[in-house]
Amino acid sequence: MKICRTKAEMRDTVRGWKREGAAVALVPTMGYLHEGHLALVRMARDKADRVVVSIFVNPTQFGPNEDLGSYPRDQVRDLALLDGEGVDAVFIPDVEEMYGSGGDTHVEVPGLSAILQGALRPGHFRGVATVVTKLFNIVTPDFAVFGEKDYQQLTLIRQMVRDLDMPLDILGHPTVREADGLAMSSRNVRLSSYHRGQAAILGKALAAAEELAGAGPDIADLDRAVRATLATAPAADVQSVDIRDADTLAEVCGPLDRPAVVLLAVRFGTVLLIDQRVVAPAP
Ligand code: PAF
């Protein structure tokens, strides 16, 4: 497994592969890898001849009061895990290499950046869109794989790629869950054991929504059912419950008559967890 710490090394490596006609897949990550990331890597491996994983905790997607400083990191373990998955190269630049003295130019998807998580975290999606564009320009992948857990991020990246005619396919991977239904996330390690137990309520609330959805309920009833389930966990500090069109994230109301996505943002102590599930009425 090749470890590229500079853009030049990364570009040279991919250039060599492309000369041999290889298809390249990129899995962008912020490190502290778990089984969810490794599932993305396996999907990338199925799709392409060569797999690159990037590890970069991107400062521009964190707000001033967010957890950039305490975001968990473990490079040695990450590299060992990726080696075990047969990854071909890891791109692991530092902030200076990635941004240098520049940083004036941004990529923004205005509509999708401003709603939902974007309204709670101003500037977050501009940071994501900009760093993902830079990664695409450096690695020039044919495919890039993202988790569906970050549903708004995935929707926004798909739109950015369409709008800017970026020459690659975006693949979404279903959320990978712990045995009790909690979505895997690098932030889970920061939960106390009490909050870790309580956090399983997210999966239960989404399961309740899925069960109800089959009958084509009113969106307001679906929302009530999700909130009622979340309310059974005393430590769940609900930041938002949103039910939106599954393709566009536009607001929906009235009876559920097409796929919708239920998006949750819930704080446990200091840790903000997000989760989602697409639900649809029975055909
Ligand atoms: O989902 C993430 O881990 C990050 O937002 C990403 C896509 C790697 C960009 O920094």
Residues whose N, C-alpha, C, O or C-beta is under 5 A from the ligand:
A	BS01	PAF	P28 T29 M30 F56 N58 V128 V131
